[in-house]
Structure formats: structure tokens, C-alpha cells
């Protein structure tokens, strides 16, 4: 099974640094006990270690856990490092993150204001 972020109900990113030596049990325990989230919901959890060129994804697909690990050959991720928290991401933010962009993009087009003609 391949994971399609468009069909997953929630995508959570664990900000800061995570020990990527942890496997399914360690990462699931982290989500349940540290962040008090339900690991069995329709959600993908993203983790990044010390180096910003690799990350893991943990996903419950209904009959078991899927653990994906990716190491980038060129470039790094703009992983949020400021807080030890979990943030919910939109599909657009996931795309930005995996393309090497920041998940907090400034708006390219500003909101309009009412004026007179």
C-alpha cells in the first residue's frame, strides 16, 4: 500500500527533533503518551531527526502500522524546530514540506479591501 496524503483525514507533524532509531512501537508510544493523540485514527504522523535530510511517517491503515523512511539525496527539509509540539498540516503544507519549502508560506496575494469606484 502506498500512502496518499490526499486521502488521509489528518496529517500531523512532530516539530523539533525525534530519535529516528525508534521503530513503530517507540513512535506510537511517543504519539500516545507525550502528545495524547489517538494513533489509530485516520492520520499520518511525520517525524524528523537531527539531520533534515531524512524523515519517517507512521500510519495506521486499518489492519496494521505502516512505517515509511525516506532519505533525501539532494537538499534538506524545512522542518519546524522551534517547539516540541504536534501541528496539523493541510495537504498543501505537506506538499510544501516534501518539496523543501517552509510549511508557513506568506500569502502571495493579499486579501482585498473594500473601496469606492
C-alpha positions in Angstrom: 0.0 0.0 0.0 1.3 3.5 -0.9 0.3 6.4 1.3 -1.6 9.2 -0.5 -1.7 12.3 1.6 -4.8 13.5 -0.2 -6.9 10.6 1.2 -5.6 10.7 4.8 -8.0 12.6 7.1 -5.3 14.2 9.3 -1.6 14.7 8.8 0.4 15.7 11.9 4.0 16.8 12.1 6.0 16.4 15.2 8.1 19.6 15.4 11.6 19.6 16.8 13.8 16.5 16.7 12.8 12.9 17.1 15.2 10.0 17.6 14.8 8.1 14.3 16.2 5.0 15.7 12.7 4.4 17.2 10.5 1.9 15.4 6.8 1.6 15.2 6.3 0.8 18.9 8.5 3.7 20.1 7.0 6.3 17.7 3.4 5.1 18.5 4.2 5.4 22.2 5.5 8.9 21.7 2.3 10.0 20.0 0.1 8.4 22.6 1.9 9.3 25.8 3.6 12.6 25.0 1.1 14.2 22.8 -2.1 12.4 23.9 -3.3 11.6 20.4 -5.1 8.6 19.1 -2.6 6.6 17.0 -5.5 4.6 15.4 -7.3 7.5 13.8 -7.1 8.1 10.1 -3.9 10.1 10.5 -0.3 10.1 9.3 2.4 11.3 11.8 5.6 12.8 10.4 8.9 12.7 12.4 12.3 14.2 11.6 15.6 13.5 13.4 18.8 15.6 13.9 19.5 15.8 10.2 17.0 17.5 8.0 17.6 15.2 5.0 15.5 12.2 6.4 12.2 11.6 7.9 9.7 8.9 9.0 6.0 8.6 8.6 3.8 6.4 10.8 0.3 5.5 9.6 -2.4 3.0 10.8 -4.1 1.6 7.7 -6.8 -0.4 9.5 -5.0 -3.8 9.9 -1.5 -2.7 10.9 1.0 0.1 11.0 2.9 1.4 8.0 6.3 2.9 8.8 8.0 4.8 5.9 11.5 6.1 6.0 12.9 8.5 3.4 16.4 9.9 3.0 16.8 12.7 0.5 19.9 12.6 -1.7 19.9 16.3 -2.6 18.6 19.0 -0.3 17.0 19.2 3.1 13.6 19.7 4.6 12.5 23.0 6.3 11.3 21.1 9.4 9.9 23.3 12.2 12.5 23.1 15.0 11.3 25.8 17.4 8.8 23.9 19.6 8.3 20.4 20.8 4.7 20.1 19.6 2.5 18.4 17.1 0.9 20.5 14.4 -1.8 19.6 12.0 -1.0 20.1 8.3 -3.1 20.7 5.3 -2.4 18.8 2.1 -0.8 21.9 0.6 1.6 22.3 3.7 2.6 18.6 3.3 3.4 19.2 -0.4 5.5 22.3 0.5 7.3 20.4 3.2 8.2 17.5 1.0 9.4 19.9 -1.7 11.8 21.5 0.7 9.8 24.6 1.4 8.6 26.0 4.7 5.1 25.0 5.8 4.4 28.6 6.8 4.4 30.3 3.4 3.5 34.0 3.2 0.4 34.7 1.1 1.3 35.6 -2.4 -1.9 37.5 -3.0 -3.1 39.7 -0.2 -6.8 39.9 0.8 -8.7 42.6 -0.9 -10.2 45.6 0.8 -13.4 47.4 0.1 -13.0 50.6 -1.8 -15.0 53.0 -3.8 -15.4 53.2 -7.5 
